[in-house]
């Protein structure tokens, strides 16, 4: 059961920024011809943010480092697209996209003002996910041992699902299934008798 907690977390942050941008009452679009000034203003207001700006003949980009593995990129042309990029090997790959109808720099400044809170939230979520994954793995091994002992002549299949397992036991030409929740695996396994 693989999950990318960090990527999912940043996707949610980007969606929230986009929603705030869309409903901001004093919002106004940012066009290509105003990008240089917006970049300059952002840099002056946020000197601690590692940011790079590039102006081409028909578009502008801005990349801001959030962590060593996450960047925020803006692409400004006839519209504004924001993307979170995650380090994958030596490259950064896109993990989330959002279009911003208004100048996104107020939301971005607010994001960087609260960056440490976001990083703390991510650390807490990641720790809980690691613990949950370990619990799932231990429970899976326990269930394998239980089924091997309980049904030595059967073909047992254990499918991992988000909230536990699906145990399938095939014996004597008969096949039965039972859902076993992860909450209290020992109690649930004790009650998981499958009669043949």
Secondary structure, DSSP 8 states (H G I E B T S, - for coil): ----HHHHHHHHHHHHHHHHHHH-TT-----GGGHHHHHHHHHHH-TTS-EEEEE-SS-EEEEEESSSSEEEEEEESSSEEEEEEEEETTEEEEEEEEEESS-THHHHHHHHHTHHHHHHHHHHHHHHHHHHHHHHHHHHHHHHHHHHHHTTTSEEEEEEETTEEEEEEEETTEEEEEEEESTTHHHHHHT-----
